[in-house]
Structures are given as C-alpha cells and as structure tokens.
C-alpha cells in the first residue's frame, strides 16, 4: 500500500472521535452498523458524526451502504490489514544477529 494512503489513514485515526467511530464499526463486523446506532451510542450531533464518517470513508477505512432509508457503515478490513501490515512487515529487519 502506498505510504501516502497509510499516512492518511493514520491521520484520520489520530482523532479520538474518529478512532472511537472506527472501533465501533470494526466491532460491528461485516454487516456494519447504522449511522443512527452510532449516533445513539456516541451521543454526538448528526452533522459532526457525518463529518467524521466522511473523513474515514475518504481515507478508505470505511464504506457506506444504504438499505431502504437506513445508512450503514462498514469497515474496509483489507485497508485496516494493510495499515497494520505496514507497521509489522519490517519489524526488527535491521536488528543484527550478534
């Protein structure tokens, strides 16, 4: 994954509200969680929630789908795994065998 995309993901996850939203979406699993449920759980105004969700979607960390009148948020697990792998891939690579 491109380092610019990794940096954007970290930037968006560096905000406490966005990190809380993302963690809730990850916990919901592949079926996702409705925006209404997120708003109720986090007790934040809808416009604020929408702004944060938009940032996470822009970073490729989440996607949204509409079912009738309900909007669901789902984690993009491939992106999440790429971000985690970026940190792990070269773990201890420069460590000497001495």
N, C-alpha and C positions, 0 to 999 in steps of 0.2 A: 504494500500500500504506500502511496506517495506520502512523503514526510509532511507536506503541506496539509493534506487531509487529516493526518494523525494530529498535527498541531491544532487544527480547527476543532477536532473532536475534544481534545484536552481543554481547549479554551472554553468550549461550551459546557463541559462537565466541571469546570473550575468555579462555577457559580452555585452556591448552596441550594437555591430553589431548583435550578435545572437538574442538579445531581439528585435531589430528592424526587423530582418528577421521573427522571430516567430510572432510578432504582425501583420506583413503584411500577413502572411499565415493564421492566425486566422481571419483576416478581410475578406479574400477571401471566407471564408465559406467552405462548404463540397466539392465543386467542385475543390478547390485548386487553385494554381497559378503556372504558368510555371516558370521554372528556368530563362528563358530568360526575362520574365517580371520582376522578382525580380532583376535581374542584371541591367536591364534598370532603374528601379525605384530607386535602391540604389546606382547606379554608383560605383560598386566595381568590381574588376577583377574577372573573372570566377573561377580561381583557389582558390581565397580567399573565394568566395561565396560557392564553393563546400566544402571546409574545414569546414566552419561554419554549413552548412546543414548537413554534416556528423555527426558533434557533436550533433546536435539536434535530428537527427534520432537515434543515439546511446543512447540518454537519453530517447527515447520512446516518445518524444514530437511531432515528425513529422513522416510522411511516404512519400514515393515517388511512383509514378506510371508512366509508360511510355505509351503514346498514339502515335503510329507511331514513329516519330522522336523527339517528344516533351516530356520532363520530367516534371511532375507536382509534387508539394509539397502540402501536405495536413496535417493540424493539427490533432493530435490524441486527440480529445476532452475528451475522457474518462480519459486519463492521466492528462490533464490540470485540469479537475474537481477534480481528486484525489489529486493533488498538492494543489489546493485551499482549498479543504475539510480538508486536513491535518492541515492547519492553523486555520480553523474555528471550527473543531469538538470539541475542548475542550475550546473554548472561555469562559472565565470567570468561568471555572469549580472550581477554588479554591477560588472564591470570597465568602465571608461569607455573611450571611443574616442579619447581625447585623445592 
